[in-house]
Amino acid sequence: MCVPCPWLLLILGHVASFRSATGWSVEHPQTLFAWEGACIQIPCKYKVPKPRSRLDSILLFQNYTFDNTTRDFTGKVLYNNTKASIETELYFSQQDRVTFLGNRSNNCTLKIDPIHANDSGKLGLRLISGTDKWMEHIHLNVSERPFQPYIQLPSEIRESQRVSLTCGLNFTCFGYDISLRWSLDGSEVSPVTSSITSSVENVYTESKLTFQPKWTDHGKSMMCQVWHFSQVLSERTVRLDVKYTPKLQITVNPTEVKEGNSVTMTCQVNSSNPSLSTKKVSWFKDGSFLKEQQEQEELTLHSVTKDMRGKYQCRASNNIGQGQSKEVALTVLYPPEPSKVHIYPSPAEEGQSVELICDSLASPRATNYTWYHNGEMVPGASHEKLQISNVSLWHAGKYSCLAENRLGCGKIEQEAELDVHYVPKAVTTVIQSVTPIREGDSVTLDCRYNSSNPEVTKYEWSPQGSGSEVTPGVLRIQKATWDSPPIKCAACNYKCSWSFPVSLNVHYAPRAVKILKVSPASEIHAGQHVLLQCDFSGSFPTEVRFFWKKNGNLVQEGRYLNFSSISPEDSGNYNCMVRNSIGETSSQAWSLQVLYAPRRLRVSISPGDSVMEGKKATLSCESDAHPPVFKYIWFDANDQDLHFSGQKLRLEPLRVQHTGSYRCQGINELGTGKSPPSTLTVYYSPETIGKRVALGLGFCLAICILAIWGMKIQKKWKHNRSQQGPQDNSSGQSFFVRNKKARRTRLTEGPQSQGCYNLAMDDTVSYAVLRFPESDTHGAGGARSPATQGPPPNDDDTVTYSVLQKRNMGDYENVSPNCPEDESIHYSELVQFGAGKRPQAKEDVDYVTLKH
């Protein structure tokens, strides 16, 4: 069986799609290709006429015919699947060699495995859905052997242009794997892409090869093979037709020519595809077209001169383009030309490497060179290049050379001068000012050097900004500082050369003077040992003296200030001073604070120690303490706590009872201190004194009245006693009253009270009652006769004595006079005399005190 050509395959691979008037639609490839022993897969899609209908039966006939009698198709049935065996939407059914891979809705794909050559021909696909029936024709082309693949080439292949070649095979069957492989003249070439396509449109396997051919690939065989596992099933070979420009080559006879002789060059065309469009050949020398030469394959040069030496090239064209040969150098032999010397680099820097080249054209090249320095031959120098690895000043001068080859010796055309540049030498910085230099002085420095090539063009100073340059190389510093760094200068031409730094050694007074507390490490308490040190950061000159001042007054000389037992009086602002020959520097004031407990406490009274009653007085507790007192306690003369903790004790309004001594106590974190007592005296006001005098006069008047009345009563009483004495004595009823005097004790009101008891202070009324009941006792010797009996006693035998005392408003005495005796009767005693016997009756003594 012949293999279809590409255009035929394109037609056969077209989709066979049929849509009948009854509504059936079936799509599948029209012709399918395979070979004996392979398999074939028929991709197929269908559509039943009635919507929502399902496929009931599917049959595959081989070599079928239509029977007009039965009005049905007959033939060999390769596959028969009725509705009873179709159970699912998607199903797999196999009968003998045929496998149905479709479904009841739209897929009618079939696979025949294996396929035989006698299966070629027409197949019939019978589809039945209810009363609707359809027969679809499918053509099989099965060969006895695997058929060849086809190779698609581009219409034209040119050298160095990328092209793509396609190898294809109208076959694919899942389960029967094949691959396509490329080779160029027996060498395997890897494809760019490989693909397998199986659809209702196409069934084929394809491989693409992309490469960039060379002109030498023209005529080579490109092969595509079909492989099944490790077996080659078939292959196809094509011969490449690569288009390229002409390939040219120049031959020279002779290759070397002496100056004045002739030479011939021939341009040969080795290959060209297509052939040359014209026989004309163009000649070029060093890339330039030789217009004076005829366009012919041979080029003859007569009386060759050294100017004709160079690179020659020929060019020719075809339909693809212009080809050119490789360049060929024409060598013209002549002796060395007059020499020149080239120096690299020029000018040369001292210490660098310098190369001197003898430039003398010669053919062949010069084989021997002679070098001269300032007219004298340089020993050991016989090459084209003279190397000086470390050039110095003595290498400077004029150089020349002579070149020699086998044709002769050249001449010296001109000399070259080696100019050796070097940086300024022996650069120094010189201080022009008078030394020693003091802080604040103006300083002038000069930058000097011995020699330089080229000349110095500028100067630099380090550190920058040290001063201002008055003239080139002269630096002036207006005010030198104590910490002026060392200064150096540089003299510069093409490069700067620095001097060694020079120190200004500026003299200055001591700096950063401060006071350091050596001990103690913490706070300073009274009585501790304290050591202070005077410190400073620097001084030049270094010989210094130390001085100490307290509150601006000189204390002592020396670096250390020592307090063996510091006291509060040592507190103050201290300065230490450090002095050298340049000047004196003082530290900042350092405050020395001594901590101590309260001391020197005293009570001050404002407005004074003696204040009139009714006014106000402020008692202030003054103390000396560091840290300050945070708590005060006040005491009276008897050391009784007054329960007041403020620094000032205010008494308002003042009373006489406030008279007395007062003390205060102060407390801080370090201890406690007490003040001595201070006395406050409160005296009477004029109003109080007037009231006291009036009360005293009234009291004296009352005493006098009472005394007169007392004398009258006593006189009357004595008179009555003298008249009743005999009767009373005889009856044994006489008595007298004895008045006992009692002394009042002093009333103490407080620590300020210094007076005595005042009778006016007792606001009481006292009286006594004596009762004498009648006696039923008879006298001695029998019953008493009525004649001898006295008058009957009164029913009320009572004597009442009372003392009325007026209430006093208060005791204003602040003097301790002799206290008068109390003349009041506080109790009475009844004394009974006589032989008579008291009646057996109850005797009552009542004493009543009325207070109001």
C-alpha positions, 0 to 999 in steps of 0.5 A: 500500500502506498503512503499518502502524500502530505496534501492527501493526508490533509484531505483524508484527515478532514473530519467527516461530519454528517447531519441528516434530515432526521436530526442525527449528527455524527463526527469522526475522522473519515479515514483511519490508518494502521498496520497489521498487528497494531490497534486502531482507535476511532474517535467519535461523537454523535447526537440523537434526533430527539432531545433527552433521548438515549442511545439504545443500541450500537453495532459495528459492521464490516463490509455491510450491504443494505437488504431492500427486502428486509429494509435493514443492513446485513454483513459481518458484525464486529460489535453489537451492544443492545439496550439491555446491556447498556446500564450506565451513562458511561460504560465500557463494553468489549466484544472480541477485538472491539471495545466501545469507549463511548456512552449513551448520550454523545460519545461513540468512540471505538477501539479495535485491537489488534487490527488486521490487514483484511480489516481494510475497507468500509465499516458501518456504525449502526446507531439506534435510539428508539425508532430513530436509526442511523448508519455511519460509514468509516473507512479503514486503511490497514497495511501489512507493514508499518508505513513511513512517516512524512517529513515537512520541510520549509520552502527554502533553507539558508545557512545560519537561519533557524528552520523548523522540520516536522515529522508526522505519522497518521497513526495513534492508538492508546496502548500501542506506543510509538515515538519519532526520532531525528538524525542528521547524517547518522547523528541523533538530533533532539527534537524541540517538541513531540505530540500525539493527537487523537480527536474527531478531527485528527489522529496523528503523531507529530515531532518538530525539529528546530535547528540552525543549519550550516553551509556544510549541511548542504546535501546531508541526509535528515532521517525520521524513524518510527520506534515502537519500544526498541524496534524501528518500525519505519523511517523516512529520509530527506536530503537537505538543500541548504542555500549559502553564499559563495565560499572563496579562497586566495592563493598567493605565489610567492607568499614572500616577495622582496621589494621590487619583485612581482607577485600574483594572487588567485581567487578560487570559488570552492563552493556556492549554492546556487552558482555565482550570478556572475564571474566577476570577483572584487579585490580588497586591501585592508578592507578598501576596494582596489578600484584600479584592479580589474574584476577578475579571478587573478590579481598581479602586483608588479614592482612591489613596494613595502607600501603594498604589504597588507591584508588582501581579500576577494569577494563574489556574489550569488542569489543568496548574497555576497561571499568573501574569502579570508584575509591573506597577508602579503609580506614584502621583504626589506631591511629595517627603516630608520629607528625611533624610540617610544617611551611608555609611560612618558614622562616616567615617575620615579620608582615606576616601571618604564618600557622603551620600544625601538620602532623600526619597520623591517621585513622580516622583523629585526632580530638584533637591536643595539641601545644607546643612553646619552650616546653610550651603548647600554650593555646587555640590551639587544631586544626590541624592548628595553625594560627599566623596572625601577626607574631612578634619576640617573636613568634620565637622559636621551635614548636611541637604538639600531635595528638589524635583520637578515637584509641589513642594518638600519639607521638612527632617525631620532633620539628620545629623552626619558624625563624622570619625574619625582616628588619633592624631596626632603620636605620639612616644616620649620617653626619661625616663631620664637619658642617657647610658644604660649597659649594664645601666641601667634605662630608662623610655620614654613614648608621647605624642600630640596628639589622637585621635578616638576616644580612644586605647584601647591602646598598642603597642611595637616590637619586642615584648618590649622591656620591660614596660608599667608603665602604659598608654603607659609602658614600662620596660626593666629592663636595657638591653643593648649592642645594644638596637634602636631603640624606637617606640610606637603609640597606637591607637584604631580604628587604630594610629599609630606614632612614629618610632623612638628609639635608646637609644644604650647605652654599653658596653664593647668586645665580642668581643675576640679576637687575630688573627694577621696574619703568618705565615700558617702555623705559627710557627717560631723566628726568624720575624717574627710580628705579632699584632693585637687586634681587637673587634666594637664599642665605644661610645664608640668611643675605646679603648686596647689592652693585651697580657698574657703569662701574666697579666703586662702586656707592652705597650700598643698594638693590635699585638704585634710579634716581629721574631725570635721565640724559644721563650721568647716562647711562652705564653698571650697576652691582649689587652684593649680599654678604653674609658670604660665598661670593659675587655674581655679576649680569650680566652687565645691560645696562642702556640706557637713551633716550634724544633729540639732544643736544650739537650740533656744526659745525666742519669745515674740514680742518679748519675755513679759507680755500682758494678759489678753495679748498673744505671744509666739515662741519660736524654736531656733536650731542649727542642724543639717539636714534641717529639723523635721520635728519639734516637741515643746515642754513646760517647766515640769518637762510635761509634753505640750503635744505640739510639734510645730517650730512656732508655738502660738499662745492666744489669748494669754492668761496669767496661767501661761506664766512659766518656763518653756523648752523645745526639742528638735529632731532630724535624721542624725539625732535630737537636741534640747534648748535651755528653758526660757521664761514667759511672764504674763502680768495683770491688765489695769482692768484686772487690778482695779477689780481686785482692789474693789473686791478686797475693800468689800471683803474688809468692810464685810469683816469689820461688820461681822466683827462688830456684830460678833462683839455685840452677840458675845456681849449679850451672850455673856450677859445672859450667861451671868444671869442664868449661870446659877440655875444652869450650874445647879442643874448641871446644864451649863456648857460653853462652845469652843471654836476650833480654827482650821487653816486652808491648804494652798491650791495648786493649779499648775506650774505657773500658779504661785499664789495661796488659798483665797477665802473668797474662792470658797463659795459655801454657806455653813451652819450648825444646829445644837439641840438639847432635849428635856431631861427626865433625870432627877437630882440627887437626894430624891425627886425634885420639888416643883418649887426648886424646879426652874422654868420649863425648858423651851420646846426649841433649845436650838442655837444656829450659827451660820457664816455667809461667804460671797463667791469670788470670780477668781484668784489673781494673786501672783505673789506669795504673801503670808496667808491669814488664818481662817476665822470661820467656825467649821465645827463646835464641841458641846462641853457639859459641866455640873453634877446633874445628869443629862436627860436620856435623850438623843443628841443631834449635831447637824452640820450643813454646807450649802454651795451655790 
